[in-house]
Amino acid sequence: MQPSSGGAPLQRQWKMLRSSQGLTRVDSGNTSAIANPATQKLTLLNHAQQQFRILPMPGAPPQTGAPATPTAPALPQASPPQVTDLGKSVIGGQAAEGKLFNFQPPKPPVMPSMQPPASPGMTPPAMPGLPTPAAPGAKPPALPGMPALPQMPKLPGMAPPAMPKSATPPAPPLPATPHTVEVWSSIQHRVPLLSKATSSQSVQTVTCKNLSGAEPPASAFQIPPGYKMAPMPKLAPFPKLPAAPKLPAAPKLPALPKLPATPKLP
């Protein structure tokens, strides 16, 4: 991958196997991923720790009774790519045919304008009625003036709230979409031999080498002996709620005054 800013290119090597039953295996570094479309299971192998983990394949239907996993809101759908036939060529000693896919970024969604809410208690003024015809020789009555608009009731010590202004929120940023994707696939094996994705951020090139049509061994799609299931990651503990504050002690009542002594009789 070559960044558009002109930095050093990033290179990564991986190996892919595919059986005639549709099983695939991708090796990259110390990890391997085995996908079985028949069982909709994805097996991840960690060769450094000799552990494995089995997960559902992306897009697999959820199991019966299991709650559906919440998904992110759908992004704006892009228009279908424009496909151009590039003809036939030879890539790495293999006969290949090329296609050029031209993607267009999706249009930004149109956000509705926000209208200020109507103030409670305010009604539009009524239109004045038409004047009745006057008697002959009488002066025509004066035209009535425009009634004044009702004012917001003022509360003592409080200023009336300001009306919010109508504002349109900015449109969310669009995801980075490749501008063009050039793919050259093997005519015999139907495997991409060379693909080049060009976007405004980078240029990513994937090259297939050492292509062979031989059937891979069945053990390549099985868990190696001696591997153990990886433990599930521990969830972070929930934060403790703060202790309730202590209530202040009740004030003591003052002592009752003593009654005066009864005077002695003479």
MIMIKE-705636 format. One record per residue: x negated, y, z negated of N, C-alpha, C, O in turn. Coordinates in steps of 0.001 Angstrom, whole numbers, plus 500000, padded with zeros to 6 digits. Layout:
REM MIMIKE-705636
XYZXYZXYZXYZ
...
REM end
This chain:
REM MIMIKE-705636
499147498813500000500000500000500000499112501234500000498199501343499182
499374502161500908498606503385501060499469504571500631500460504868501297
499117505270499519499908506448499134499782507556500165498745507716500809
500877508326500309500848509429501262499969510572500803499587511421501609
499632510611499489498776511689498984497319511508499371496514512414499158
496952510342499943495578510124500382494721509408499372493500509401499530
495293508791498322494518508062497335494034506729497864494252506383499025
493358505972496968492831504669497355493977503687497573494935503691496800
493905502845498604494996501880498845495017500798497777493976500433497232
496211500285497481496401499212496517496616497907497267497466497833498155
495849496873496914495944495584497591496359494514496585495912494525495438
497214493595497019497667492489496195497843491261497075498446491332498146
497307490130496611497376488884497359498350487939496657498396487876495429
499123487208497455500047486228496923500210485107497942499875485257499117
500733483976497464500896482782498284502342482337498189502931482336497108
502914481957499323504314481558499379504439480185500023503824479911501054
505254479311499393505579477989499929507084477900500108507843478451499311
507516477203501158508941477020501413509166475607501934508518475164502882
510114474901501282510405473531501678511537473508502696512186474523502948
511763472323503280512840472190504253514213472237503590515213472454504276
514289472037502246515558472124501523515892473553501087516948473788500499
514995474512501372515264475898501032514600476377499765514751477548499416
513856475516499043513162475945497846511962476795498223511287476522499216
511696477825497429510564478705497682509740478848496406510266478745495298
508468479082496574507543479314495468506591480426495879506028480412496973
506420481394494975505519482524495208504512482545494064504892482647492898
503215482447494405502125482500493433501439483851493533501061484292494619
501280484509492374500602485798492319499850485872490992500460486008489931
498528485782491059497726485828489846497969484599488986497871483471489469
498290484813487698498536483728486757500010483380486629500383482654485707
500851483867487514502278483597487436502771483011488753502207483246489822
503859482228488629504519481647489798506011481735489586506499481658488459
506739481897490688508193481977490656508749480951491641508440480987492832
509581480028491124510188478978491934511684479249491992512345479298490955
512220479424493187513648479706493385514312478506494018513844477979495027
515436478068493401516214476947493912517595477467494262518404477669493356
517906477696495538519228478236495895520363477264495620521512477689495493
520075475963495523521146474997495271521680475122493848522888475029493631
520788475333492874521198475473491473521281476926491032521695477202489907
520891477868491902520902479299491562520057479568490318520427480381489471
518906478870490212518001479030489080516649479533489569516185479173490650
516029480378488741514704480926489017513794480521487871514030480900486724
512748479747488175511803479266487174510528480099487259509890480178488308
510168480719486135508953481527486039507899480737485280508158480261484175
506716480592485863505610479853485260504512480825484860504115481695485635
504026480655483618502886481421483108501742480434482937501697479685481961
500798480439483915499723479455483897498699479760482808498032478840482335
498554481006482396497581481340481353498010480770480003497169480278479251
499323480828479680499835480319478411500522478973478548500996478420477556
500585478429479778501239477149480053502660477144479496503039476259478729
503426478134479893504810478270479470505677478500480701505197478925481752
506978478206480542507930478429481624509197479028481044509475478919479850
509951479660481919511228480268481550512170480126482736511777480384483874
513415479716482481514408479503483525515461480597483405516053480790482343
515685481305484495516631482416484540517584482226485713517245481529486669
518780482837485660519667482799486835519114483682487937518539484738487673
519288483248489156518802484018490289519585485322490414520771485358490086
518941486397490883519678487650491077520825487456492058520642486898493140
522009487922491670523190487774492503523959486505492267524971486271492928
523499485643491314524233484411491038525497484722490264525495485636489438
526606483974490509527851484235489764527675483889488296526979482923487986
528285484648487366528147484344485942528844483041485586529778482612486264
528368482412484493528954481161484049530350481402483482530675482504483038
531182480331483506532547480454483015532535480741481523531864480048480759
533279481765481107533345482128479700532292483106479268532405483682478186
531261483321480075530215484266479689530651485667480050531217485877481123
530399486641479173530794488013479499529976488558480650528790488263480788
530617489342481456529931489928482613528938490977482147529223491766481246
527770490975482773526737491937482420527068493290483037527340493363484236
527052494368482245527349495675482829526294496067483846525102495834483644
526731496651484914525841497055485991525836498567486110526731499255485619
524807499061486771524687500495486973525709500957488002526131500168488848
526115502226487943527073502713488942526491502653490343525288502823490542
527357502411491299526918502250492687526380503563493231526949504632493014
525263503450493946524666504611494591525366504874495934526030503990496475
525213506075496455525817506352497757525304505391498820524101505158498932
526222504838499595525862503862500611525259504566501825525775505564502327
524135503991502269523479504540503450524116503965504707524732502899504677
523962504671505788524488504197507057523651503020507541522485502909507161
524214502129508375523447500975508872522210501434509640522246502452510332
521109500676509516519882501090510218520019500925511720520792500106512218
519248501726512415519158501618513861518033500647514209516887500859513810
518348499589514945517409498515515250516925498684516688517721498839517614
515608498651516854514982498758518177514155497507518428513353497109517583
514345496894519571513589495691519942512208496108520446512093496905521377
511150495556519815509774495880520204509165494848521144507998494971521515
509927493838521533509399492848522457508632491755521741508853491505520556
507723491098522464506942489977521949505470490309521981505005491089522812
504725489683521032503293489895520931502677488700520213503376487748519865
501371488755519994500642487704519279500063488326518018499274489267518095
500455487800516842499996488297515550499293487146514833499924486143514501
498001487288514597497245486249513899497251484917514607497236483873513955
497272484926515925497284483687516690498646483052516821498756481954517366
499704483713516333501064483184516402501910484072517306501814485299517260
502739483433518128503668484193518958504733484814518061505334484138517226
504954486109518248505873486840517374506714487790518196506343488196519297
507872488138517621508746489151518191508973490233517144509080489953515950
509047491489517621509102492617516705510428493354516739511104493423517766
510780493906515578511964494738515420511559495984514626510728495915513721
512158497111514979511933498363514271513259498821513687514222499060514415
513299498942512360514507499358511646514322500797511180513380501107510451
515218501661511604515172503073511247516306503353510274517480503273510636
515944503688509018516931503937507974517154505438507825516231506242507960
518391505787507547518756507168507266519161507263505797519922506422505318
518668508268505072519044508385503654520530508668503516521113509316504385
521160508196502438522599508454502253522867509927502004522020510653501483
524055510350502384524438511736502169524727511979500692525281511112500016
524356513148500191524625513427498772526120513527498527526851514045499370
526588513034497374528027513121497084528449514560496858527687515368496327
529670514871497265530222516211497095530880516278495734531824515542495448
530375517166494900530913517309493559532081518283493576531968519356494169
533216517937492933534350518872492909534021520095492066533316520009491060
534551521237492502534326522475491760535162522466490494536275521942490466
534607523052489458535267523089488157536054524390488026535481525475488131
537359524288487798538213525447487640538401525734486158538556524807485364
538389527020485772538583527331484362539986526959483923540945527165484666
540116526406482704541455526016482243542324527229481977541836528304481629
543633527031482150544562528132481914544684528397480424544684527469479615
544787529673480067544893530046478665546299529740478179547273530012478881
546414529166476963547752528853476461548518530119476125547945531105475660
549815530080476365550668531219476012550747532299477058551444533292476849
550051532149478197550073533167479241550936532674480395550699531594480936
551939533466480771552823533143481895552753534279482895552568535430482501
552894533987484176552844535061485164554016536020484982555116535578484647
553809537344485196554893538312485018555993538096486052555732537716487194
557249538352485618558396538193486519558478539378487476558156540509487114
558908539104488688559042540154489684560300540977489368561335540414489013
560209542308489498561396543135489206562480542904490251562187542655491421
563753542989489810564883542784490719565101543961491656564580545054491432
565866543728492692566156544791493649567149545795493042568080545385492348
566966547123493296567894548129492736569252548046493437569343547720494621
570302548351492670571661548357493232571861549617494070571238550638493778
572705549582495098572904550780495934573569551907495131574518551666494385
573068553133495288573575554300494536574778554906495255574997554677496445
575562555696494488576734556377495053576300557453496025575173557937495927
577171557857496985576771558917497925576556560246497195577358560644496349
575478560908497534575135562193496941574306562078495674573786563087495198
574164560868495104573359560725493881571901560531494258571564560034495333
571058560943493334569626560803493563569237559330493422569733558633492536
568360558870494290567924557458494169567112557271492897566323558143492531
567292556169492234566515555945491016565027555753491340564647555310492423
564218556107490354562761555954490526562394554470490566563008553629489909
561367554190491366560925552804491477560288552360490159559529553112489548
560595551158489731559970550694488480558483550446488677558050550013489745
557705550725487632556255550486487686555932549013487484556781548223487071
554673548659487788554226547274487623554123546950486149553524547719485398
554681545848485714554552545500484290553105545147483957552359544641484795
552738545425482728551378545129482274551230543639482021552166542966481591
550035543142482296549775541729482058549727541462480562549240542301479804
550218540323480126550150540014478695548715539827478257547890539316479014
548417540234477052547081540140476490546986538926475576547973538438475026
545734538461475442545495537348474523545758537801473103545319538889472729
546465537007472284546675537414470885545349537456470144544536536537470242
545146538529469407543911538710468664544114538210467239545083538558466564
543175537388466808543186536918465432542347537856464593541348538386465079
542724538072463355541928538989462506540535538437462278540363537299461841
539537539267462582538143538889462336537542537969463367536412537519463177
538239537659464465537717536743465473537863537372466850538907537934467181
536812537273467646536841537805469007537469536773469929537285535575469711
538214537200470966538819536228471884537743535453472634536713536025472990
537963534152472884536935533371473584536804533808475031537777534188475683
535553533740475519535282534119476909535721533000477833535593531822477499
536238533367478993536687532380479962535480531735480636534568532441481067
535458530413480733534310529772481389534292530079482878535335530179483524
533080530226483405532906530510484824532906529204485611532445528162485145
533434529306486806533442528137487681532032527894488202531416528768488812
531532526678487945530175526338488371530196524945488970530955524084488525
529376524725489964529252523434490615527969522774490152526891523323490377
528047521593489500526823520956489016525952520526490180526461520244491266
524623520470489963523741520052491058523953518585491399524297517775490539
523744518264492651523917516883493116522797516025492566521666516498492456
523084514741492205522029513872491686521001513578492755521333513572493941
519723513327492353518696513033493363518960511708494049519458510766493433
518628511642495318518839510433496103517662509483495911516535509932495697
517911508163495986516803507220495858515873507289497063516274507657498167
514606506917496811513615506922497884513937505811498875513892504635498515
514256506157500091514634505191501113513565505161502203513160506218502687
513092503958502606512107503912503696512669504526504967513842504346505294
511832505239505664512261505849506917512293504798508026513282504674508748
511201504046508152511127503020509190510499501761508601509640501834507722
510942500605509098510370499308508724510128498539510017511063498245510762
508870498220510273508471497460511465508147496028511043507298495813510179
508821495046511651508686493636511264508373492819512504509067492895513518
507287492020512396506927491057513432507041489663512829506334489343511874
507939488818513384508233487499512829507768486421513794507774486602515011
507361485284513212506933484134514010508134483536514732509177483293514124
507981483305516012509077482724516789509294481274516402510437480817516403
508249480529516071508357479103515761508848478865514341509738478040514132
508275479584513337508582479306511928509585480289511337510053480072510219
509934481362512044510880482358511544510422482932510202511199483040509253
509151483293510152508548483884508947507918485212509345507233485274510365
508126486272508574507476487554508899505955487427508845505397487011507829
505300487781509923503841487765509979503244489119509630502156489190509059
503940490185509966503447491537509692504640492454509518505529492501510368
504656493180508418505708494170508177505061495442507652504117495404506863
505590496563508107505044497873507748506204498806507438507002499137508315
506287499232506168507342500135505714506739501508505486505798501657504706
507277502510506166506771503882506093507829504761505467508965504806505938
507460505463504401508351506408503736507582507676503463506404507790503799
508266508639502845507608509902502540506628509771501393505792510655501208
506702508674500597505791508500499476504574507640499807503488507897499289
504731506620500660503623505700500906503891504921502180504959505012502785
502877504148502567502951503222503689502570501847503156501438501649502715
503502500891503190503276499557502644503196498559503780504106498464504604
502094497811503820501853496827504873501710495449504249500939495275503306
502451494457504769502389493078504301501970492208505477502599492228506535
500885491432505275500333490587506325500362489139505868499963488834504745
500834488236506737500870486801506446499668486139507108499451486290508310
498875485391506303497692484704506812497773483220506462498485482822505540
497033482418507212496945480965506988498339480325507013498698479567506112
499107480635508041500439480072508170500350478630508639499632478315509589
501099477743507951501104476324508301502533475820508278503323476228507428
502871474937509205504205474382509278504359473064508557505410472433508666
503328472614507807503419471327507108504348471447505904504454472517505304
505023470348505547505925470318504404505113470329503113504245469474502938
505370471278502195504626471311500924505029470144500047506126469609500206
504161469730499116504511468595498237505652468968497297505822470133496938
506442467950496898507583468190496011507135468659494638507891469357493963
505928468301494196505445468726492876505217470226492796505159470788491703
505086470882493955504865472326493932506096473075493447505984474229493032
507279472442493489508521473086493069509029472532491735510204472688491402
508144471889490979508496471340489684507643471988488599506586472556488873
508128471890487350507382472423486209506208471495485931506414470292485773
504987472009485867503836471137485619503952470450484261504532471014483333
503409469243484134503462468545482835502640469294481784501600469879482083
503138469258480546502449469931479453502899471362479227502509471968478228
503718471935480131504193473310479950505379473318478979506232472431479031
505429474296478116506496474435477132507350475652477456506902476595478109
508592475606476981509501476726477214509045477938476407508735477826475220
509008479080477054508578480309476382509618480728475364510813480651475649
509202481169474182510185481620473182510878482890473646510315483706474375
512109483025473203512871484221473543512283485421472818511879485303471661
512229486577473480511696487769472809512596488190471658513822488124471750
511965488624470570512717489052469396513307490432469632512671491323470195
514540490575469182515206491864469300514743492795468189514442492358467078
514693494058468500514296495044467499515369495143466425516556495153466750
514983495217465146515997495304464080516761496614464158516235497639464592
518011496555463726518827497756463716518345498700462612517969498248461531
518356499979462874517925500919461832518904500915460665520114500795460853
518360501047459455519195501062458262519896502407458136519346503455458479
521115502347457639521876503567457424521329504301456209520925503661455239
521309505612456240520808506355455077521736506163453883522947506001454036
521141506184452685521927506012451467522840507210451267522497508340451612
524014506935450699524969508014450447524440508947449360523868508474448378
524616510243449511524116511167448478524893510993447181526083510679447193
524206511201446062524838511076444754525741512279444496525398513420444807
526905511987443919527826513062443581527350513798442347526808513176441433
527539515111442297527107515849441101527941515446439893529115515095440014
527297515506438712527987515133437477529084516142437168528943517332437449
530176515657436587531284516541436240530880517477435094530219517042434151
531268518748435164530887519675434078531600519310432773532739518843432769
530894519539431678531456519246430364532429520346429958532176521531430177
533544519936429363534528520909428885534046521549427585533442520874426752
534307522841427404533875523475426144534658522908424969535807522486425102
533989522912423795534633522380422582535766523297422142535701524515422308
536791522696421586537928523476421103537534524264419848536806523753418997
538012525500419736537659526273418519538340525673417289539451525148417358
537626525773416153538163525242414896539239526182414361539130527404414463
540265525587413796541330526378413173540860526965411846540106526314411124
541286528173411513540848528742410215541443527968409054542522527385409151
540699527982407946541142527265406753542405527886406180542624529093406285
543225527051405580544484527542404979544163528338403693543458527847402811
544692529572403605544387530353402370544995529686401128546076529100401171
544262529802400039544735529208398774545810530094398164545732531322398203
546785529456397618547876530175396947547429530631395555546703529895394887
547842531834395090547413532272393737548125531464392637547889531694391451
REM end
